[in-house]
């Protein structure tokens, strides 16, 4: 079974003075602005790295939910953050790392079981597999 989803990007102008818009198939993003200033200067709008971070956090949480279910556990909450690191390398830029931070409330989970299942989700999440970068995980189980 293959699932295909899409997003579109429109760009006009040069790198620093140009403007772009991103839209998603679902319509959750529609003509969302992006550009040099939203990527490198923290101006309003989005950028590829935060979109990758959102995709990674969501994918990881869903993967972990499935893995927990297989172990007979159900999370009350999985709060996940994915930080995407973009670094200048040579003439261009490279995504060098993705850092997942998870705070989870999972009734009846032991600390060791939680860590094992979270690591399994980190490695198995389809978005994690997409990155050619170091992916770290800082996971905390709520007491």
N, C-alpha and C positions, 0 to 999 in steps of 0.2 A: 504494500500500500504506500503510495507516494502522495504527499501533500505539498502543494505549491501555493505559496503566498507571495505577494509582491508589494513593493513600495516604489515610488517614482521620485526622481529628483530633477528639477529644472534649474539651470544656471545660466546667468548672462553676465558678461563683463569680465574684467581681469581678476586675478587672484585676490588682491587686497581691496579693490573697489567694487568687485562684483557682488551679485546677490543671487541667492537661491531659494527654492521652495521645495519642501519635502511633503509628500502625501502617501498615505497607506491605503491599501485595498479596502480595509474595513471602514475607512473614513475617520478613524480616531485621530489621525493627523491629516489635516487638509490645508495645503498651501502654507505649512509651517515654515517661517523664515529661517535661513541659515546662511552663514557666510564667514569670512575671515574674522570679523569682529565677534561673532557668537562663538567661534572656536578658540580664538587666542586672546580675546580681550574681555570675556565674560559679559558681553552685551546680551540683551533679551533675544531669545530665539533658541534654536537647538543646534546640535552639532553631531557629527558621526559618532564620536566617542560616547556621548551620553546616551545615544540611541543604542549603541552596542551594549553599554552597561545595563540599560533597561531590559534589553533582550536577554542578556546573560543572567541577571537577577531573577527574571520571570521563569526562564528555562530551568535554572537550578532549583528554584522552589518547587516547580511542578515535578521535576525528576525526583527530588527528595520525597515529596508527598507520595509518589508511586512506590518508591523503595520502602518507605515507612509502612505503607499499606501491605506490602508483601511480607513485612515482619510482624504484622498484626497490630501496628500502631497507627494512631491518627493524631496529627498535630492540631493543637488549638490555634497556634499561630506560628508562622515562619516569616520573620522579618529579615529580608535579604537586601544587601547593598552590594553593587559591583562597581568598583573603581577601575576605569580603563586608563592605563598609563601610555601617553603618547610622547615619544622622545625624538629629538633631532639626532639623526645619524647620517653622517656624511652630507650629501646634497639634499636629502629628503627626511621624511619622518617615518617612524616605525612604532606600531603598538608593541610594547615590550612586556607588558604584564597586565593581568587582570586580578584584582584582589577582591575576593568574596568575603563579606562579613555577614554572619548569620546569628540572630538571636531567636531561639526557638522555645516554644512551650509545647512539650510533648508528654502528656501524662503516661506514667509507667515506663518511660525510657530510662535506661541506665546511662551514665556518662560514657562508658566505653562503647556501648551499643550505638549511642547517638553519634559519637565521633566516627565510628566505622561506617555507618550508613551515610553520614554527611560526606565523607571522603569518596564513597562509592558514587554518590550523586554528582560530586564535583567532576570526577573522571568520566562519568557516563552521560552527562548533560550534552545534548547535541551542539549547543553553542560553545561549550568548553572545547569540544572536539574541533570546532572550526578555527579557534585561535591557535596561532603558532607562537605562543608566548607562555611565559611562566604564569601559572594560575595558583594563587595561594588561597587558603581558607582559614578564617578565624571564626570558629563556631562556639557559641555559648548556649548551654541548656539552662533555661530558667529554673530556679530551684522551686 
